[in-house]
Amino acid sequence: MFGVVTPERVLTPRSIDLFASIGLVALALLLEPYTTLSLWMIVVVAAFAAAPLLPIESASGRTYDLYYLVGATVPFLFPSIAGTLFTLLLGTTVIRAVRATGQIGPAAFSSDFRRLLGASAYALIVLGAGVPSMIGLAGIAAITVATLGFVTWFAIEVIGRSSVEARDSGVGLRYLLTTAAKDAPLFASLMGAGAIFGVVRLHSEWWVAVVVAAVPFIMTISSFTRYGSVRKTYVQTILALARIPEVAGLGLEGHAERTAELADAVAKDMGLTPQQVVTVRYAALMHDIGRITLTEPTIVERGYTDGDIDRWSSEIMAEADYLSEAAAVVSNHSQPFRRPGEEADPEIPIEAKIVRACSSFDRIVFGEGIRPLEALEKLHRGAAYDFDPKVVASLRLVLGRMGITTV
């Protein structure tokens, strides 16, 4: 009547969320006899509930919220380990309850567990060393211990988040860890503001602590917001420029964005650094911008080569300082991997080899109308001379993850 009960039917995303929330509440209740409920506990738990309402984008493109700020204040407001852990558990449970109609399941649980683990480790380090009682007596020692707590929490956050992203996306863990390291300034700003509030609150009224912590916090967040806005403007400008040859009928429609998407994935798969990945993406988007010169009749009559297109594209891109590295990649991207009887040219950067392979694949599929699997085989046949075999192998893996080679 009710069917067979299987783990798959019991462990649904919603049930996992429910079990996790019950577990957090149970742990909090076990600690409750060792704590004293206070107004500050209610305020902090309410702040945890409101934390997700203000997401802030970091330099890596990831988002953080005020959980890290609120979590950093807890050891200073509740000097007992039991009180601190009780507040963190209760605050995390409230966040899960508020989000009950939104994101659920293993991903949400992983995020909450990671943040709770990091906040707890930070609090145990700070309280275990007696940092709140050191303030004003042994400032250097207090700062050193607090810094250790910060580094521990940040390490848990970076490793935990990057591991989940690597599992879900297939992107190399090294790339994700390197990218996540860019988040340190924002993470430090959030935790620093929380710690400042906690320290000042030990010696002053709460409103003084709010003012002292808010001034540097607002300035820092404004800087990150402006940085994100400028970065988005750069990307939007590049996307608009990349469309010019296509709109003018001088390039394959959608070629630039498709090539950039593939090249970005291949670069990450091959373990390139975050800066190299950005360079690859910009180069892939702009590698055909030189085709706008083909509106000049004398150039068409005289004839041109792929090398000419590369040179014109590179010269146009080099006019913008932030595209100088991508311009150097584009100037080499039509060069073959190696020529008959010669060794591979070490002067051709790996970024150029990636753009060349991804651009060629897209042209074969969308320009010649060949199926993706056959297009990939065509690249494999040219791997001895035209394309770097390592790049082609990585492209095959990326296409497989995307499900493209099965089409």
N, C-alpha and C positions, 0 to 999 in steps of 0.2 A: 504493500500500500504506500509506504513512504520511500520505497526504493532502497538501494544499498548505500550505506554510509561510507564514503571514501574520504581520504585526506583532502582530495581536491575540493570536495563539496563542503567540508568543514572549514578548511583554511582558505577562505575567500579573503580578498583585500579588506572588506569591511570587518570580517571576524578577527583578522589579524590586528586591525586597528583597535577593536574592542578589547581583545585580550591584553594588548600592550597597555591600553589606558587603565584597565583593571589592575594590572601589575604595578603601574606607577602609583596608583592610589593606595594599593596595599602596602607598598614600601613606605609611602608617606605616613600612613596610619601607624606602622610599626615604630616610626621615629617620633610620632606625636607626643607620647608620654614624656619624652626627654626635651620637649620644647615648650616655650611659653608664647601663646598666640598674642600678637601685638598688632597695633594699627599699622606699623611699618610692614609687617608680613602681608597684610591685606593690600597695601599700596603697591608693594613689589609684585605680588601675584597679578594684580590688575595691570601693572606695567608690562609684565610678560605677555598677558593676553593682547595688549595693544601693540606689542613689538612688531608683528608681521605687517602692520599697516603702513610702515615706512621703509620699504625696500630701497637699498642704495646700491648702485652699480659700481663695481670695482674696475680697476684697470684691465683685468683679465676678461671682463664681460660677465662675471658671476655677480649674483646679488647677495647682499647681506642685509640683515635688519637689526633692530635695536635689542634683540635677545642678548647679544654680546655685551652691549653697554649695561643692560640691567643685570646680567649675570656677574659682571665685574664688581658691582656695588655690594653684592650679597655678603661676602665675607666680612666686610667692614660694618655692615648694619647688624649682622647676627654673629657675634663672636664665638658661638659654640658650633662645633662641627654638626651636631644633630640638628640644630636650628637652621643652619645653612643648607644642609642636604634636604631637609623637610621643605624649605622654601623652593629650592630648585626643582624637586620632584613635583610639588604642587603647581608651580608655574608652568612646567612642561605639560602636565596633565591638562591644565586649562587651555593651553595653546591647541592641544589635540581636540579638545571639546569644541572650541570655537571653530576649528577647521573641519569639523565632522561632516559637513555637507560639501566640502571641497575636495582637496587632495587627500586620498586615503591609500592604504595598502603598504607593501614593503618599502617603497621609495620614501614615503612619508615617515614610516617608522625608523628607517635608517637615518634620515635627517635628524629626527628628534633624539634618537639614541646618541648620535655623534655629538650633538650640541650638549646634551645632558652630561655625557662622559667628559667632554672637554671642560665644561663649567665646573664639574665636580672635582676634576683633577687640579684645576687652577685653585679652587677654594681650599682643598686639602693642603696644597703646598703653602698657600698664604697663611692659613690658620695654624697649620702644623708648626710653622716657623715663628708664629706669634707676631706677624707683621703689624696688625692693628695696634698692638701694645708698644711696638718699636717706634711708631711715628713720633717724631720730635725728640727721640732719645738716640736712636741709631739709624739715622736717615739713609746712609749708604747701604747698610745691611738690608733695610726694608726694601729699598729700590732694587737691590740685587735679587732678593727672593721674589718680589713681585714680577720682575723681568723673567725669572725662571718659570713662574706660573704662566705668564703670557706666552712664552715660547712653547711650553708644554701644550697649552690649549690650542695654539695655532697649528702645531704639528699634528695633533689629533684631528683638527678640522681639515687640514690640507690632505693628509693621507687618507682619511675616511672618505671625504668627498671625491677625491681623485680616483680612488679605487672603485667606487660605485660608477663613476662616469666612464672609466675604462672598461668595466664589465658591460655596461649598457650600450656604449657607442663603438667599442672596438678600437678606439684611439689608444696609442701607446701611453703607458703609465708615466714614463719619463717626461713626455711632452706635457701631460696634464699637471704633474708635480711642478715642473718648471714654470708653467703658466700661472699656477696657483700661488707661486711665490710672489707674484706681483701684487697679491692681495694684502701683503703684510702692512703697508702704510694705512689702509682703510681699517684693517683689523685692529691695529695698534691705536688708531684714533678712537674707535668705538670703545675698546677696553680702557684706554687711557681716560676718556671722559667719565666712564663709570667709576674707575678707581679714584679719580680726583673728587668726584661727588662724595664717595664713601669716606675719604680721608678728611675732607673739609667738614663733613657732617659730624665727625667725631669731636670736633672742637668748636663748631659754630651752629647757628640755626639752620634749619633745612633750606630756607629760601636763599641764604648766603651760598650754600653748597650748590644749589641749582644755578645761580648766576655765575659762579666761578667755573663750573663745569660746562655751562652752556656756551659761553663766549668762544673758547677754542673749538668746541664741537661744531658750532654753526659755521665758523670760518673754514674748518676742514671740510665739512660736507659741501659747502658752497664751492670749494676748489674742485672736489671730485665731480660735482654736478657740471661745472663748467668744462672740465676735462672731457667728460663723457659727451657733452654737447659738441665740442670741437671735433672729437673723433668721429662722431656720427656725420658731421658736416663734411669731413674729408671723404668718408666712405660714399656718401650720397653724391659728392662731386665726381668721384672716380666712376661710379656707376653711370652717371649721366654722360660723362665723356666717352665711356666705353660703348655707349649706345649710338654714338654719332655715325660711325661707318655703317652700322646695320640699318639705321633709319634712312640713310642716304642710298641704300641699295648696294653698298660697296662691300658688304660682308654678310655672312650667314646669320640669319635671324636667331638671336638667343645664344650665339656661339660663345661670346665672352663670358656670360654668367655661368653657362654649363661647364666651360673649361675651368673657370675659377673654382667652382664647387668640387670638381674632380681633383684638381691640382691641390686644393686645400686638404682634402682627405688623404691624398697620397703623401703629401709632405708630412702630415701628422703620423701616418702609418710608418713612414721611414725614419721617424725619430728626429726630425729637424727641430731646431729651437723655435720658440714662439715668434721671435723676430724674423727668422727665415720663413716661417709659415706665412706671416703677414706679407713679406716681400714676394713670395710665390703667388699669393692671391692677387696682389696689385698688378704684378707682371702679367698674370693670366687674363685679368680684366682689360688691360691696356695694350696687349701685344699686337693688336690690329689697328690701333689708332692712326698709324702712319698711312692707312689706306685712304684717308681723307685727301691726300695729295693726288689721288687718281682722278680727281675732278678736273685736274689741269690737263688739257688735250695734248700738250707737247710731251708730257711725261708718258702718257699712254702710247703716243706715236713712237717715241724713242724706245719703249720697252723697259721692263723692270724685272727684278728677280725677288725671291723671298728675302734675300739678304738686304735688298734695298728697302723693303717694307720694314724689316727689323731696324735698320739704321734710322729711317724717318721716324718710326715709333719711338725709338730710344731718344732721339734728339728732342722730340716734343715733350716726352716725359721728364727729361733732365732739366727742363725749365722750372720744375717744381722741386724744391729741395727734399721734401718728404718722399718723393718718388725716385730719387737718384739711385738707390740700390736696386729698385725694380727695373729702372732703365738699363742698368748694366746687365741684368738678366735677359731682358728682351733683346738686347743687341747680339746675344749669343744663341737665342733659342732655336734658330733654324739650322744651326750647325749639327752635323751628324755625330753620333756617339764616337765613331772612329772611321777612318778611311781605309780602303783595302791596302794591306801591306804596312799599315801604321798602327802604333799603339793609340789607345784612347787619349784624347787631348786633355791634359790635367787643367788647362786654363778654362775649360767650359764648366761652370758651376753646376752643382746638382740641381739647383733651382731651375736653371734653364732646361736641363734634361727632363725635369718633371713637366714643365709647361709644354715642351715640344711633344711629349708622348700624349698628354691629355688633350691638347689641341688637335693633334692628328686623329686621335680616336673619335673626337666629336665630329670632325669634318667627314670622316669615313661613314659614320652612322647617319648623320643628318644631311650631309652634302651629297653622298653617293647612294644613300638609301640602303646600306648594307646592315644586316642584323648585328647587334652588339657582340654576340659570340664570335661571328665571322670577322668582325672588325678587330677584335682582340687577337684572333689568330693571325691576322694580317700584320699586326704590330709585332707579334712573336717572330714571324718570319723575317722581319727587319731588325730583330734584336741584335744580330751580329754586327751590324754597321750603323743603321739609322738611329736605333734607340738603345738606351742603356738597359741591359737585361734585368738589373735590379729594380729599375723604375717600372718596367713592364710587369714584372712579377708582383710588385706592390699594387699596381693598377688592377691586376686581376683579382687580388684579395679584396680591394675596395669595392670593385664592381660586384663581387660575390656577396659582400655584406649588404649592398644596396639592392640585391636581387636583379640587377640589370642584365647579367650574362645569361640569365635563364629565360629572357624574353625572346 
